[in-house]
Amino acid sequence: MGVYTDVVGVGVESPLARRYRAVRGRTERLCAPLAVEDYVVTAMTDASPAKWHLAHTTWFFETFVLREGVEGYGVFDPAFAFLFNSYYVQAGERHCRAQRGLVTRPTVAEVYAYRRFVDEAMLGMLARGVTEALAAVLEIGMQHEQQHQELLVTDLKYLFDANPIKPAYDERPLMGAVPVVESGDAGRAQWIEIVPGVTEFGGDGGGFAYDNEGPRHPRYMANARVAAGVITNAEYAEFVRDGGYQLTALWLSAGWAIAQERGWACPLYWERDEDTPLGWRGFTLAGMQALRGEDPVCHVSYYEADAYARWRSLRDVPGARLPTEFEWEAVAPEPVDRGDVAFHGGAHGGRDVGGFYGAVWQWTMSPYVGYPGYRPCAGALGEYNGKFMSDQWVLRGSSIATPPGHTRRTYRNFFPADARWQFSGIRLAVDV
């Protein structure tokens, strides 16, 4: 096995080390607006405290990179392996996920000291050079931390909304609506046509991709159309006004049961406010804001997205449905990443291409399963994606919380059908 090293001289940091430092630094910048009290608690079992995200991503590098790549490496604290493992059964015992918000110790300061300890060891290792195999694991670790940057933002938003005073995560002013290709007035949407034929899908080996994005394989695509834009707040508000949450015929059975049990009557974070232009306001990363009709609807579950599509099918777009993940990939452009921008409101500008990226993840009607010939990675890292291929649905695109450089056309996000706290929205498709 060769050695991966691009150090060109004494005192010159390698590109790999610079990227590692940048990824780690961004996580801590996301925590800059927080008070120490914000780091510890969580408001639901699906979310994790900010302190846990900081420590877990550090544990990943310590466990899968440093312990493999540095002879005689001594861990920062043996107890952290139990506290900050997530679901890697082969890596050892784990603390209960639902009780992560009860871990008041170690302190926030100790977790930051843990990060500094591991970063120093990582950068020292990178300065000496690493094998290609270890560099591949390191890449997974950086991608993994970027995923947790997105989860950190979504979890904090849910936490702050649960607070009675609904504090803002970032009080910077709104920057303007995200540049989406609007789906237009009812029945006059712009569509992208899929020409029938065999098309290949999945990662082609030209850059990083998770194991669940491959192997690349052919599929026959029937004639269909996919909407050029995502559904907006204004469009979804019509569904709410028309009694969409009370019309049993629109809903999948499991979705109807959950909606009734949990009292769903609008997307997560929406509140009635007749003094606003749309009649709604919503909790955003900048605090409570009047909802803007032109912004993509956000924080809807798969069940809500599916019910909305059925409503549009009955109302003005016959045959409206959610796209498959392959239809989405067939029409989506390659993402154009223009760097990091400030959060605001329901969306942000700077990284969106025709509404496919940078605003909301889009539900597809595809169950999250392996592609033909899929094989998970060997060892504990094989638990990263493959073990979740049950009772989950694929989302495509990226959201306002997705870090720069973490967007791909082949990226397969996945969540259970009732998940709403992620930045998830709706794109329609129709058969032809």
N, C-alpha and C positions, 0 to 999 in steps of 0.2 A: 504494500500500500504506500503510495507516495505521500509526501508531506505538503500540506497546503500552507504556504506562507508567502506573503507579498510585502514583507518588510524590506525596504530598499536601502536602509542605512541605519546606523546607530541613532537613536533618538527620534526616528521617524515612525509614526504610528501607522499601522497597516490599514487599508480600507475596511477590512473585516472588523478590526478593533474600533475604528471610527463609527462604523454602523452599529456595532454593539453598544457603544457609548451613547449614540443618538437615540436608539430605541429605549434604553434604560432611562435616559434623561427625560424623554417625553412622558413616561409614566409618572415621574415625580412632578413634572410641570402640571400635569392634569390634577395633581393633588394640591397644588399651590393655593387654590381658593379655600381650602378646607381649614376649619378649626379642629383642634385635637379631638373634640367630642364627635366630630363627623366621621372619624376613621373607624370607630369601634362597632357601631350598631348596624343592624340591617332590619328592613321592614317586612321581609317575607323569606320563605325558605329557598326560593329559586335564586335569590340575590345573595351576594356576599359583601362583608364590610370592606371598606377601602384598605384597611390594614391587612386583611387577609390577602387581597389581590397583590399588594406590594410584597408580601412574604412568599406567597405561593409561586409567583413567577421567579423569585430568587431561588426557592427550593428546587425548581425545575433545573436551573443551571447547575446548582450544587450537586444534585442527584445524578443527572444524566450526562453532564459534561465534565465537571471538575473531578468527581470521584472516579471517572473513567480515564481522564486525560492527565491528571496530576498525581504522580506516585507519592504515596504517603499523605495525601490531602487529609487534613483534619477538619471535620465539620464545625460550624460555628456553635451549634447547640444540638445535641442528639434529640432533644424533645421536639425540635422543629419538624423533623421528618413525620411525626405523628400529627402535629397540629396543622401542617400546611400542605400535606398531600391532599389531592382532591379525589380522584377516582381510580388511581393506578394501583390496582389490587396487587399486581406483581411487585410493586415497589414497597409494600408493607402495609401495616395497619393505619387507619385514618380516623381522625376526629369526625364526629357526626356533622354532616353539612348543615342541618337545621339548627345546630347550636354554635355556629361560628361567631354569632353576635354576642356570645357569652364569654368569649375569650378576652377578658380585659388585660391579662398579662400573657405574653410579653407586652411591654408598653410600645407605643408608637415610636418612641426614640430608639428602643432596642431593635425594632424592625428596620428602621433606617440604618442602624449600625450593622445589622445583618446584610443589608444591601451593599453597604460600603465594603464590608469584609469580602463578600463574594465577588464584587466588581474588581477589587484589587487583585484577587486570585485569578479571575478570568483574564484581565488585561495582561497580567504577567505571563499567563499561559500562551496567550495569543502572540505576545512579543517573541516567544521562543519558537512559535510555529506549531501547527496541529495537523494531524492526519486528515486526509480527505473524508474519511468516515466520520471523524469527530466534527469536522467542519459542517458536515451535513446535519448532524444532530444539533449543532449550534444554530444553524439556520432555522430548524424547527423551533428551537427555543425562542429565537427572536420573533418568529411568526406567532408563536404561542403568546408571547408577551403583548404583541399588538392586538391579538384577540382579547386579551384581558384589559387592554386599554379601552376597547369598546364596551366591554362588560362593566368596567369601572364607571363609565359615564352613565350607562343605562341604569345601573344599580343605584348610583347617587341620585339620579332624577327621581326614581321611585321612592327613595328614602326621604328626600326633601318634600315631595308631594304629601307623604304621610305625616309630616310635621304640621300641626295646626296653623302655624303662621306662614307656611309655604315659602321658605326662604329661597332666594335665587342661588344657583350654583355660580353663575357668571352674570353680573349685572350690566355688561356692556350693551350698548343700544343695538337695535335690530339693524341688519345690513341690507335688507331688501330680499325679495322672494328669490328662491332658487330658480335658475333658468330651465324650466321643464318645457317640453313640447306639450302644450295643453291638449287634453282629449276633446275639447270643444263642447259645443252645445249638444244636448241629448240627441242621439241618432245621427250626429254629423261628425263623429270622431275620425281622426286620421289613423290610418291603419298601415301596417307594414305586411306585405304579402309573403308567405312562404310558398315557394315553388315546389311542387312534388318532386321527390327524388331521394337518393341516398346521400346522406351527409355524415361526416365524422364529427364526433363530440368527445370532449375531454381534453386533458392536458397533453401537449405534444412533446414534452421534454425540453422545451426551449427556455424554461425558467422554473422557478420554484412552484411546486403545486403539492397539495396534500395528497396522501394516498387515495383518498376518496374521490379525487378528480380524475382518476384513471382506472383502467387503461383506456387510451383513446380507442374508440370503436365506431363502426358505422351503424346508422339507423335509417330506416325509410321514413321520410316525412311526408304526410299527406298535406293537401292544399289547405291552408288556414291563414288567418290574419291575426296579427298581434297589434294591440293599440300602441301608437307611437308615444303616448304620454301616460302618466300614472293618474289615478283618480285623485281629485282635489277635495279639499275641505267642503267647498261649495256643493260639489256633486254628492258627496256623502251626506251632507246635511239634508238634501232632498230625500234620501233614503230614510233618514231618521224621521223627518216630518211626515212622510208617507206611511208611517207605522211599521217600518221594516223590522223593528225588534219585537213586534207583536204578531207578525204574520207567520204562523207555524209552518205553512207550506214552503217558505223560503229556506228553511233551516234543515241541516242534517240532524238526525235524531239526537246524537250525542251533543251537538252544538246547542240545540234548543234546550236540552236538559241543563247544561252548564249555564247558559244565558239566564234561564229562569232561576236557577239556584243562586247565582251570584248577582242577580239583579242588573244585568247589563241593559242599558238603554241608550248608549252612545259609546264612542271610543273611550279608551282609558285617558284620563286627564281632562276630558271635556266637562264644562259646567255651563248651565243656562245663564245667559246674560242678554236680555232683550235690548239693552242700551248699546250693544255693539252691532256693527253692520251685518254680521252673519247670524247674530242671535246667540252666539256661543263665545266663551272664552276658554282658554286652556292653560294648564300648567306647562311651562317650558323651562329650559335650562336658565333662562333669564327671568324666571318667576312667572306669575300670572299675566297673560297677555290676551288681548282680543284676538280671536282666530281670524286669519286672513283667508278668504275664499280661494285665492290662487295657490296657496301652499298645498303640497301633497297631504292627503289624509294619512295619519300616522297612529301607531299604537292600536292596530286592530288585529284580532286573532285570525287564524285560518278560517274558523267558523264564520266570522263576520265578513271576511273577504268573499267567501263562497256564497253566503246569503246575499250580499250586495250584487254579485254577478247574476244570480238567479233573478233578483229584482229587476235588473237592467234588461234581462232576457224577456221578461214579461212586459216590461214598460216600453222600451224603444229600441233595443238592440237584440233582435231575435237570435237565440243561440249563444248569448254572451256567457262566458265561463272564464275561469282562471287559465292561463297558459300552462302547458307542461314546461318542465325545466329545459327541455330540448328545443321547444319552440322559442323560449326566451333566449337561449344561447344562439339560436340560428339567426335571430334578427338584431341582437345587441351589438353595438359597435365595440371596438376595443376601448378600454377606459383611457382617459387623458387625465393624468394626475398633475394638478397644478400646485401642490403643496398644502401645507396646513393653514387653516383659516380659523377665525374665532367662531365659537358656537353662538347661536342666537335663535330665539323664537322656535318655530317648528322646523326650520330648515336652514341651510346656509348655501352661499354660492361658492364658486371657485373650482369645484371638482365634478360637476354634473355634466353628463353628455346625453342630451335628449331625454332626460328623466330616468335613464337606466342606472345611473350611479350617483352617489353623493347626497341623496336626499332620504330615501327610504328603501329598505330591503323590500322585495316584492314576493309575495306568496305565489307558489306554483301549485298545480294540482298533482305534482309528482311526489310519491312517497319516498322517503330517504332510504334507499337500498343501494347495495353495491352494483357497480357496472359489471357487465359480463367479463369474467376473468379476474375480478377484483380479489386481491390478497392483501390483508393488512400487514404493516411492518412487523418484524419479529420482535419479541420481547415486550416489555412494558409499554413502549411507544406504540405498539400495535393496538393498545386500548384507546388511543387518542380519538379515533373516528369510528372504527368498525363496530365497537360494542354498542353504539347508539343507533344502529340500523334497525329500529323497531319503533313503531308508533310515533314517527316524526315526519315532518313535511319539509320539502326543500324550499328555501328562499334564495333568490338570486339578486345580484346587484351589489349595493353597498349603501350605507346610511351616513347621516351627518356625524355619527360617532366613529365611523370607520377611519383608522389612521391613514395618513398618506402613504402610498406605496404598498397598501394591503388590499388592493382591488384588482380582481382578475375577471375576465369574462367567464372562465370555467369554475370560479369559486362556488362551492356548494355549502351555503349556510343551512342550518336545520334546527327546528324547534317543534315541540308538541303543538297540537292544533289549538290549544286554549291559551297559548302564550301571547301576552299583550304588552309586556313592559319593554320589549325591544322596539326599535324604530322600524316597524313593519307596515307596509302599505299594500296597494292593490294596482294591478295592471290587468286589463281584460284581453281576451282572445275570442275568436269565433271560428267555427268551421266554415268552409266554402264549398 
